[in-house]
Every structure is written in C-alpha cells, then in structure tokens.
Amino acid sequence: MENIFKETLNLDKKLYAEYFLSEDTLMENAGTGVSNYIKKKFPKGKKIVVLSGSGNNGADGIVVARQLYGDYNVKLYLSAPPKSELARLQMKRALAVGVDRIYKLEDGDIIVDALFGAGFKLPANEKTLGLFRDINKLNGYKIAIDIPSGLDENGNSSGEAVKCDHTVVMGAKKISLFSDEAKDLIGTVEVVDLGVSKKIYGNSRKFFTLEKSDLKLPHRTQKGTHKGDYGHVAILSGDKEGASTLSSLASQNFGSGLNTLVSRIKRDIPYEIMQSRDVPKNSAVIVAGMGLGNIGIEHFKNTLLTSSLPLVLDADILHDKIIFEILNKRPDNLILTPHPKEFVSVLQTAMGITISVSDVIKRRVELVTAFSEKYPNSVLFLKGANRIIGQNGKIYIDTFGSQNLAKGGSGDVLAGMIGALVAQHYSLLDTTISASLAHSFASQNYKGNSFSFTPMKLIEELSNL
C-alpha cells in the first residue's frame, strides 16, 4: 500500500521547521523533478510551452522554464502576474537567463500545466474555463505539476479541467488525484522528492492506495484437503435468479469449496451449483441482494436479521430499510458493496443523510470515511472508476478498475468473489481488498474489445490471474 494525503501543506511546513529546508529549495527540487522527466522522455530542441499562474504552482513552472532553457525551445506564458515574493524572484531569474515570455497561447511539443495546482477553488469563472478548453485543444504532450488545473482539493471541477498525459506530484500523492473525474485527466503519475525521502516526508495512517502486491490470491498449497476446507457460500436468490447465479459461479471460480443457491422456488441453474430452500447449516457466509427483489427480501428477512454468519450485502437489499435493522442489530461481520445510487439509500437509511448521486460521487472519500467511523466493524466498498474501501475510519483506494467493468452483472460477480474469500477465512478487510484487486486485474487482462467484456468473461479471466 502507498500512503496518500488529504493535503501536503503541513508536510511542507515540517520540512521548513524540522529539516531547515527553505521554500526556495523545495521549489527548485519540484522544478528539477519535472525537468528530469522531460529530459528523459524528449530529445533536446523540442518546443516547451510552460503555462504558469500567479501562485507557487506557477512559480514551480517558472523554475522548469529556467532549468530547461538553452537545451529546449522554451516559451513561458503567464495567466496572471506572480503574486508572492518568491514567485517574483523566480520570474526575475527566468528572464535573466533569457526565457522568452509569450502573451498568447501557443502549441508546442510539450505543454507544462503550472496554472493553479492543488489550491484551486471552485467554482471557476467562465474566463478560466475558456482557458482550460483552449489548452485542451493544443496538441502537445501535457504535463501537470502536482495536479491538472481545474481540479480542486477533492478532485472535482466546474465542468472543465486540463486533460494531461502525465502528472508530476510533489512530495506525496493527494486524495484529489483519485476522484472519478480525475481518472481521465491525470494520465500517468509519478512522485518527486522535495529534498527528503518519502518515508521522512510523511506517513499517512488514514488514506492508502492499493498496489499489485496487496492482492492475495486463494492459492491451494496444501495437498491433504477437501472441499469443506474452502468454505460453503450460501447465496440468496430472488426475483432475478441470473444475478445470484453469476455470483455463485464467480464464488466457485474464486476458490470456494461449496456453493448453494438458496431460493424459495426451484431454479434452473448450472448443475455444479447446489440448491436449497434454507441456508445450509455448514455455510460460512451469506451473500445477498443481487436480484433479490422486495419479495425475496421479505422472505429472507428473519435469516438476515438472526444469522450470526458474515453477510455480504449488495444491490436490492441496500435500497431497503432492512439495512438499518441489520446495521444496528448486528453491525459486525458485514461487507456492503453499493454503487453511488445504492449508497444514497444507505446514507439516508443508516445515517439520516439526504444527498444526491452527483454529490456522493463528488464526496466519495468523505462519505465512506463517515460511514466507516459510525460502523467501524463493517467494511464498505463503494464502486466507481476508482473503488473506495472503508473500515474504521481508514480508506483504501483501488485505482486499477477499467471501463470494461461498466456492464450489468460485474457487481454480481464481485459479490460472489467476496463471499468466496470470506468462506476461505480471509478477514473482512483483506477479503474486500483482494476481491477488488482481482476483479480489477481480471478486467484489465481481457484481450478482446472493451465493449465485448461480459460477466461470464470476467469469471473466466479469474483463472488467468
């Protein structure tokens, strides 16, 4: 896992106070990080247009212009005059070496976005939005310093932001880089040190991004075992049995030893899945909600409220008021997997928060954190372009999901995978992390066209992880 932060201003202040590094030194190091990236990727002589604003992010850009001048054809565009004393000094230095200032946007081989940075405030005015639109029409390779201009501290915009190919982050990654909107704007990301190592710079205890090494697949290494050693997953089936069938097939393909579809009526399902009217006594986990419907929820209400087994709750059940009873009667051993619309219902029912889907998307980390602090022993998995996992006030972000997963049934598959790992004795948090990563990597590994990816193909890809 990698530490990320809500903001890094206080971390920068720590460098000044504890390690005697000046703001000028940090600015030079920031500029050097961007300049080194350009030197490695582009040959000398290429045209570089640096777009700088009036603040310290703009000053970082001015440093880059000065450092690259002479080896590259550097042009400096200022959206506003430098405000701080240090920014004005950087401008004085750049002009002294001969950097050419321009007064209209020009295209180049490389465009460096140093207009606003992480301190950008919404809403943006029309003039600023127009500038972003004009920049996006430029053909050059776009590099953002710290964050693409137009995104605020939560990674949201006023409808326009600079779309970059690469983002060079100063010191440490920030949460703003991992909003759904930011995913299509940041390009590739790298972090540059500001004068001390990442370990010294800061150690977050609350926010993390997941890495490939966090995936723990349920490999079978012990030979003397039987199906019971890998757990029995009970999946409640309702009005739309296709959803629960997908979950059961996913569970089976992700290592569970036994799978039973629990239904009030007999279903025509694949022969490898067992059926029962009641939850089998040797079940290790109950997975519920996928296609369950109101009748199914009512039918299984007593089971859901009285069972001591871990529950994986998805889809229909998250819209029902029973979720409040479950959370308050048995808040432990729960994993909830809502998409934003379902999370709207959960927040209203469980926490009395009335909110729109669009606001949930804009405030994903904040709201998952609040839920996980109220229900610290449950795990919440909020679906999206970047998946947000919360438990006990800590946030884990899976950035590996792809657009292939934007198809009905993908969530049903995930619910079954989660059930499989719970049955195989993973902790609730480890279950959710590994199921999320496996789900993401399976979607990435698909070799066909993105539009042709289906839930069954997703299940098949699990065997290739």
NUDRENDREN-756445 format. One record per residue (C-alpha): residue number from 1; x, y, z. Coordinates in nm, 2 decimals, m for minus. Last residue first. Layout:
! residues N
R   i      X      Y      Z
R NUM      X      Y      Z
...
//
This chain:
! residues 465
R   i      X      Y      Z
R 465  m0.47  m1.42  m1.26
R 464  m0.57  m1.63  m1.55
R 463  m0.84  m1.84  m1.38
R 462  m1.02  m1.52  m1.28
R 461  m1.05  m1.43  m1.65
R 460  m1.33  m1.68  m1.69
R 459  m1.54  m1.50  m1.44
R 458  m1.49  m1.17  m1.62
R 457  m1.58  m1.35  m1.95
R 456  m1.91  m1.46  m1.78
R 455  m1.97  m1.10  m1.66
R 454  m1.93  m0.97  m2.02
R 453  m1.65  m0.78  m2.20
R 452  m1.74  m0.71  m2.56
R 451  m1.73  m0.33  m2.53
R 450  m1.36  m0.34  m2.42
R 449  m1.26  m0.53  m2.73
R 448  m1.09  m0.86  m2.66
R 447  m0.77  m0.93  m2.47
R 446  m0.91  m0.92  m2.11
R 445  m0.63  m0.87  m1.86
R 444  m0.75  m0.54  m1.74
R 443  m1.09  m0.68  m1.63
R 442  m0.92  m0.97  m1.45
R 441  m0.69  m0.71  m1.29
R 440  m0.98  m0.51  m1.15
R 439  m1.18  m0.81  m1.01
R 438  m0.86  m0.95  m0.86
R 437  m0.79  m0.61  m0.70
R 436  m1.14  m0.58  m0.56
R 435  m1.15  m0.93  m0.43
R 434  m0.81  m0.89  m0.26
R 433  m0.91  m0.56  m0.09
R 432  m1.26  m0.68   0.01
R 431  m1.13  m1.01   0.16
R 430  m0.84  m0.85   0.33
R 429  m1.09  m0.61   0.50
R 428  m1.33  m0.89   0.60
R 427  m1.05  m1.12   0.72
R 426  m0.98  m1.41   0.49
R 425  m1.11  m1.75   0.62
R 424  m1.18  m1.92   0.29
R 423  m1.55  m1.86   0.32
R 422  m1.48  m1.48   0.34
R 421  m1.27  m1.53   0.02
R 420  m1.56  m1.69  m0.17
R 419  m1.82  m1.44  m0.05
R 418  m1.61  m1.16  m0.18
R 417  m1.58  m1.33  m0.52
R 416  m1.96  m1.38  m0.53
R 415  m2.02  m1.01  m0.46
R 414  m1.77  m0.92  m0.73
R 413  m1.95  m1.13  m0.99
R 412  m2.28  m0.96  m0.90
R 411  m2.11  m0.63  m0.94
R 410  m2.00  m0.71  m1.29
R 409  m2.35  m0.82  m1.38
R 408  m2.46  m0.52  m1.57
R 407  m2.17  m0.36  m1.76
R 406  m1.92  m0.09  m1.68
R 405  m1.65  m0.34  m1.59
R 404  m1.46  m0.29  m1.91
R 403  m1.41   0.07  m1.82
R 402  m1.12  m0.04  m1.60
R 401  m1.05  m0.08  m1.23
R 400  m0.69  m0.04  m1.12
R 399  m0.72   0.26  m0.89
R 398  m0.82   0.06  m0.58
R 397  m0.84   0.31  m0.29
R 396  m0.81   0.21   0.08
R 395  m0.96   0.44   0.34
R 394  m0.94   0.42   0.72
R 393  m1.21   0.54   0.95
R 392  m1.29   0.20   1.10
R 391  m1.32   0.04   0.76
R 390  m1.35   0.19   0.42
R 389  m1.29   0.07   0.06
R 388  m1.32   0.32  m0.23
R 387  m1.31   0.19  m0.58
R 386  m1.17   0.42  m0.85
R 385  m1.39   0.44  m1.16
R 384  m1.67   0.37  m0.92
R 383  m1.80   0.12  m0.66
R 382  m1.81   0.20  m0.29
R 381  m1.69  m0.09  m0.07
R 380  m1.79  m0.06   0.29
R 379  m1.65  m0.29   0.56
R 378  m1.82  m0.32   0.89
R 377  m1.65  m0.31   1.23
R 376  m1.63   0.07   1.24
R 375  m1.99   0.14   1.17
R 374  m2.01   0.52   1.26
R 373  m1.65   0.57   1.16
R 372  m1.69   0.36   0.84
R 371  m1.99   0.57   0.74
R 370  m1.81   0.90   0.78
R 369  m1.50   0.78   0.59
R 368  m1.72   0.65   0.31
R 367  m1.88   0.99   0.30
R 366  m1.55   1.19   0.29
R 365  m1.39   0.96   0.03
R 364  m1.69   0.97  m0.21
R 363  m1.77   1.34  m0.19
R 362  m1.80   1.43  m0.56
R 361  m1.96   1.10  m0.65
R 360  m2.20   1.12  m0.35
R 359  m2.28   1.48  m0.46
R 358  m2.38   1.35  m0.80
R 357  m2.59   1.08  m0.65
R 356  m2.79   1.33  m0.45
R 355  m2.79   1.36  m0.07
R 354  m3.01   1.31   0.23
R 353  m2.81   1.19   0.53
R 352  m3.01   1.02   0.80
R 351  m2.72   0.78   0.88
R 350  m2.85   0.43   0.81
R 349  m3.15   0.49   0.59
R 348  m3.04   0.80   0.41
R 347  m2.67   0.70   0.38
R 346  m2.77   0.35   0.26
R 345  m3.01   0.49   0.00
R 344  m2.75   0.73  m0.14
R 343  m2.50   0.44  m0.13
R 342  m2.73   0.25  m0.37
R 341  m2.71   0.53  m0.62
R 340  m2.33   0.55  m0.57
R 339  m2.27   0.17  m0.62
R 338  m2.30  m0.03  m0.31
R 337  m2.09  m0.32  m0.18
R 336  m2.16  m0.37   0.19
R 335  m1.95  m0.61   0.39
R 334  m2.08  m0.71   0.74
R 333  m1.92  m0.92   1.01
R 332  m2.01  m0.68   1.29
R 331  m2.30  m0.43   1.28
R 330  m2.56  m0.69   1.41
R 329  m2.87  m0.52   1.53
R 328  m2.79  m0.17   1.42
R 327  m2.65  m0.25   1.08
R 326  m2.91  m0.52   1.01
R 325  m3.21  m0.31   1.11
R 324  m3.09  m0.01   0.91
R 323  m3.03  m0.23   0.60
R 322  m3.38  m0.36   0.64
R 321  m3.49  m0.02   0.51
R 320  m3.44  m0.15   0.16
R 319  m3.22   0.01  m0.11
R 318  m2.91  m0.18   0.00
R 317  m3.10  m0.51  m0.02
R 316  m3.15  m0.46  m0.39
R 315  m2.78  m0.44  m0.49
R 314  m2.53  m0.59  m0.24
R 313  m2.48  m0.73   0.11
R 312  m2.21  m0.97   0.20
R 311  m2.30  m1.11   0.54
R 310  m2.08  m1.30   0.79
R 309  m2.27  m1.57   0.98
R 308  m2.45  m1.50   1.30
R 307  m2.79  m1.53   1.14
R 306  m3.08  m1.35   1.31
R 305  m3.15  m1.04   1.10
R 304  m3.07  m1.19   0.76
R 303  m3.25  m1.51   0.82
R 302  m3.56  m1.33   0.95
R 301  m3.57  m1.11   0.64
R 300  m3.53  m1.39   0.39
R 299  m3.89  m1.39   0.26
R 298  m3.92  m1.01   0.29
R 297  m3.60  m0.96   0.09
R 296  m3.71  m1.21  m0.17
R 295  m4.05  m1.04  m0.22
R 294  m3.89  m0.70  m0.24
R 293  m3.63  m0.80  m0.51
R 292  m3.34  m1.04  m0.47
R 291  m3.17  m0.96  m0.80
R 290  m2.83  m0.95  m0.62
R 289  m2.91  m0.87  m0.25
R 288  m2.75  m1.14  m0.05
R 287  m2.43  m1.33   0.01
R 286  m2.43  m1.55   0.33
R 285  m2.11  m1.68   0.47
R 284  m1.95  m2.00   0.62
R 283  m2.24  m2.23   0.55
R 282  m2.24  m2.57   0.73
R 281  m2.61  m2.55   0.83
R 280  m2.72  m2.49   0.47
R 279  m2.93  m2.17   0.43
R 278  m3.28  m2.29   0.35
R 277  m3.48  m2.37   0.04
R 276  m3.17  m2.54  m0.12
R 275  m2.99  m2.56  m0.44
R 274  m2.64  m2.68  m0.54
R 273  m2.44  m2.52  m0.82
R 272  m2.24  m2.75  m1.05
R 271  m2.55  m2.83  m1.25
R 270  m2.59  m2.48  m1.38
R 269  m2.93  m2.33  m1.28
R 268  m3.30  m2.39  m1.35
R 267  m3.44  m2.27  m1.02
R 266  m3.67  m2.44  m0.76
R 265  m3.86  m2.19  m0.55
R 264  m3.80  m2.02  m0.22
R 263  m3.43  m1.99  m0.31
R 262  m3.09  m2.05  m0.16
R 261  m2.82  m2.10  m0.42
R 260  m2.56  m2.32  m0.27
R 259  m2.19  m2.31  m0.33
R 258  m1.92  m2.54  m0.19
R 257  m1.54  m2.53  m0.18
R 256  m1.49  m2.16  m0.25
R 255  m1.19  m2.09  m0.47
R 254  m1.26  m1.79  m0.69
R 253  m1.43  m1.99  m0.97
R 252  m1.69  m2.12  m0.73
R 251  m1.76  m1.77  m0.60
R 250  m1.79  m1.63  m0.95
R 249  m2.03  m1.91  m1.05
R 248  m2.24  m1.83  m0.74
R 247  m2.25  m1.46  m0.80
R 246  m2.35  m1.52  m1.16
R 245  m2.63  m1.74  m1.04
R 244  m2.74  m1.47  m0.80
R 243  m2.78  m1.22  m1.08
R 242  m2.95  m1.46  m1.32
R 241  m3.20  m1.55  m1.05
R 240  m3.39  m1.23  m1.10
R 239  m3.68  m1.24  m0.85
R 238  m3.49  m1.39  m0.56
R 237  m3.17  m1.59  m0.48
R 236  m2.98  m1.59  m0.16
R 235  m2.62  m1.71  m0.20
R 234  m2.48  m1.95   0.06
R 233  m2.10  m2.00   0.03
R 232  m1.95  m2.31   0.19
R 231  m1.58  m2.29   0.28
R 230  m1.25  m2.40   0.14
R 229  m1.17  m2.67   0.40
R 228  m1.51  m2.84   0.32
R 227  m1.40  m2.92  m0.03
R 226  m1.12  m3.15   0.09
R 225  m0.75  m3.11   0.19
R 224  m0.43  m3.31   0.20
R 223  m0.24  m3.12  m0.07
R 222  m0.18  m2.79   0.10
R 221  m0.08  m2.51  m0.14
R 220  m0.42  m2.40  m0.27
R 219  m0.39  m2.05  m0.40
R 218  m0.65  m1.80  m0.27
R 217  m0.50  m1.49  m0.43
R 216  m0.35  m1.22  m0.21
R 215  m0.35  m0.89  m0.39
R 214  m0.17  m0.62  m0.19
R 213   0.14  m0.67  m0.41
R 212  m0.05  m0.51  m0.70
R 211  m0.08  m0.19  m0.51
R 210  m0.36  m0.03  m0.31
R 209  m0.38   0.34  m0.24
R 208  m0.39   0.45   0.12
R 207  m0.55   0.71   0.35
R 206  m0.56   0.70   0.73
R 205  m0.23   0.65   0.89
R 204  m0.03   0.87   0.65
R 203   0.34   0.87   0.69
R 202   0.52   1.19   0.57
R 201   0.83   1.34   0.42
R 200   1.07   1.11   0.61
R 199   0.95   0.79   0.44
R 198   0.91   0.98   0.11
R 197   1.28   1.06   0.12
R 196   1.39   1.42   0.18
R 195   1.46   1.72  m0.05
R 194   1.13   1.76  m0.23
R 193   1.10   1.41  m0.36
R 192   0.92   1.35  m0.69
R 191   0.61   1.14  m0.73
R 190   0.50   0.99  m1.06
R 189   0.16   0.97  m1.23
R 188   0.04   0.85  m1.57
R 187  m0.26   1.04  m1.72
R 186  m0.41   1.28  m1.47
R 185  m0.73   1.38  m1.66
R 184  m0.94   1.06  m1.71
R 183  m0.91   0.94  m1.35
R 182  m0.95   1.29  m1.22
R 181  m1.33   1.27  m1.26
R 180  m1.37   0.95  m1.06
R 179  m1.17   1.11  m0.78
R 178  m0.82   0.97  m0.72
R 177  m0.58   1.26  m0.78
R 176  m0.76   1.47  m0.52
R 175  m0.66   1.22  m0.25
R 174  m0.31   1.35  m0.27
R 173   0.01   1.18  m0.37
R 172   0.33   1.27  m0.19
R 171   0.63   1.51  m0.22
R 170   0.53   1.70  m0.53
R 169   0.33   1.51  m0.79
R 168   0.43   1.50  m1.16
R 167   0.12   1.43  m1.37
R 166   0.14   1.28  m1.72
R 165  m0.08   1.28  m2.03
R 164  m0.29   1.57  m1.91
R 163  m0.65   1.69  m1.96
R 162  m0.68   2.04  m1.83
R 161  m1.01   2.09  m1.64
R 160  m1.37   2.18  m1.74
R 159  m1.71   2.10  m1.58
R 158  m1.66   2.31  m1.27
R 157  m1.41   2.06  m1.14
R 156  m1.37   1.79  m0.87
R 155  m1.06   1.61  m0.74
R 154  m1.14   1.68  m0.38
R 153  m0.87   1.95  m0.33
R 152  m0.99   2.12  m0.65
R 151  m0.94   2.01  m1.02
R 150  m0.92   2.29  m1.28
R 149  m0.55   2.27  m1.34
R 148  m0.42   1.91  m1.36
R 147  m0.25   1.81  m1.03
R 146   0.11   1.84  m0.89
R 145   0.26   2.00  m1.20
R 144   0.07   1.87  m1.50
R 143   0.24   1.75  m1.81
R 142   0.07   1.78  m2.15
R 141   0.21   1.63  m2.47
R 140   0.14   1.89  m2.73
R 139  m0.17   1.90  m2.95
R 138  m0.34   2.21  m2.81
R 137  m0.72   2.19  m2.80
R 136  m0.71   2.10  m2.43
R 135  m0.54   2.43  m2.36
R 134  m0.82   2.63  m2.52
R 133  m1.08   2.45  m2.31
R 132  m0.89   2.52  m2.00
R 131  m0.86   2.89  m2.09
R 130  m1.24   2.90  m2.15
R 129  m1.30   2.76  m1.81
R 128  m1.08   3.03  m1.66
R 127  m1.27   3.31  m1.85
R 126  m1.60   3.14  m1.75
R 125  m1.53   3.16  m1.38
R 124  m1.42   2.85  m1.18
R 123  m1.65   2.74  m0.89
R 122  m1.45   2.61  m0.72
R 121  m1.11   2.68  m0.57
R 120  m0.77   2.56  m0.70
R 119  m0.51   2.51  m0.42
R 118  m0.38   2.18  m0.56
R 117  m0.22   2.33  m0.87
R 116  m0.33   2.65  m1.04
R 115  m0.15   2.73  m1.37
R 114   0.15   2.51  m1.38
R 113   0.05   2.30  m1.68
R 112   0.36   2.22  m1.89
R 111   0.28   2.17  m2.26
R 110   0.54   1.97  m2.46
R 109   0.58   1.95  m2.84
R 108   0.44   2.30  m2.85
R 107   0.12   2.49  m2.91
R 106   0.09   2.86  m2.84
R 105  m0.13   3.05  m2.60
R 104  m0.09   3.43  m2.63
R 103   0.13   3.66  m2.43
R 102   0.47   3.49  m2.47
R 101   0.77   3.52  m2.24
R 100   1.11   3.40  m2.38
R  99   1.35   3.27  m2.11
R  98   1.68   3.46  m2.14
R  97   1.88   3.36  m1.83
R  96   1.77   3.68  m1.65
R  95   1.41   3.64  m1.75
R  94   1.40   3.31  m1.56
R  93   1.57   3.45  m1.26
R  92   1.34   3.75  m1.24
R  91   1.04   3.52  m1.27
R  90   1.17   3.30  m0.99
R  89   1.21   3.61  m0.77
R  88   0.85   3.72  m0.85
R  87   0.73   3.37  m0.74
R  86   0.94   3.40  m0.42
R  85   0.79   3.74  m0.34
R  84   0.44   3.61  m0.39
R  83   0.20   3.73  m0.66
R  82   0.34   3.64  m1.00
R  81   0.15   3.82  m1.28
R  80  m0.15   3.64  m1.43
R  79  m0.21   3.37  m1.70
R  78   0.17   3.38  m1.76
R  77   0.30   3.21  m2.07
R  76   0.67   3.10  m2.09
R  75   0.82   2.97  m2.41
R  74   1.12   2.73  m2.41
R  73   1.30   2.59  m2.71
R  72   1.50   2.33  m2.54
R  71   1.86   2.28  m2.42
R  70   1.91   2.65  m2.35
R  69   1.61   2.69  m2.13
R  68   1.52   2.37  m1.95
R  67   1.61   2.49  m1.59
R  66   1.46   2.84  m1.65
R  65   1.12   2.70  m1.78
R  64   1.11   2.44  m1.50
R  63   1.16   2.71  m1.24
R  62   0.88   2.92  m1.40
R  61   0.65   2.62  m1.37
R  60   0.73   2.58  m1.00
R  59   0.64   2.95  m0.97
R  58   0.30   2.88  m1.13
R  57   0.24   2.62  m0.86
R  56   0.35   2.89  m0.61
R  55   0.08   3.13  m0.72
R  54   0.03   3.36  m1.01
R  53  m0.03   3.10  m1.28
R  52   0.22   2.95  m1.52
R  51   0.18   2.78  m1.86
R  50   0.51   2.65  m1.98
R  49   0.54   2.59  m2.36
R  48   0.82   2.35  m2.45
R  47   0.95   2.32  m2.81
R  46   1.18   2.03  m2.86
R  45   1.55   2.11  m2.91
R  44   1.68   1.84  m2.68
R  43   1.52   1.50  m2.70
R  42   1.21   1.42  m2.50
R  41   1.14   1.15  m2.24
R  40   1.44   1.16  m2.01
R  39   1.49   1.53  m2.03
R  38   1.11   1.59  m1.97
R  37   1.11   1.38  m1.66
R  36   1.43   1.55  m1.53
R  35   1.27   1.89  m1.58
R  34   0.96   1.79  m1.38
R  33   1.16   1.66  m1.08
R  32   1.40   1.96  m1.11
R  31   1.11   2.20  m1.08
R  30   1.00   2.04  m0.76
R  29   1.35   2.04  m0.62
R  28   1.39   2.41  m0.70
R  27   1.06   2.49  m0.53
R  26   1.16   2.29  m0.22
R  25   1.49   2.48  m0.20
R  24   1.31   2.82  m0.24
R  23   1.07   2.72   0.04
R  22   1.37   2.67   0.26
R  21   1.49   2.34   0.41
R  20   1.58   2.36   0.77
R  19   1.49   2.00   0.84
R  18   1.24   2.04   1.13
R  17   1.07   2.37   1.06
R  16   1.09   2.41   0.69
R  15   1.04   2.04   0.61
R  14   0.76   2.03   0.86
R  13   0.59   2.32   0.67
R  12   0.60   2.11   0.36
R  11   0.42   1.83   0.54
R  10   0.16   2.08   0.67
R   9   0.09   2.19   0.31
R   8   0.05   1.83   0.20
R   7  m0.32   1.78   0.17
R   6  m0.57   1.50   0.21
R   5  m0.28   1.26   0.19
R   4  m0.17   0.93   0.03
R   3   0.04   0.65   0.17
R   2   0.11   0.36  m0.06
R   1   0.00   0.00   0.00
//
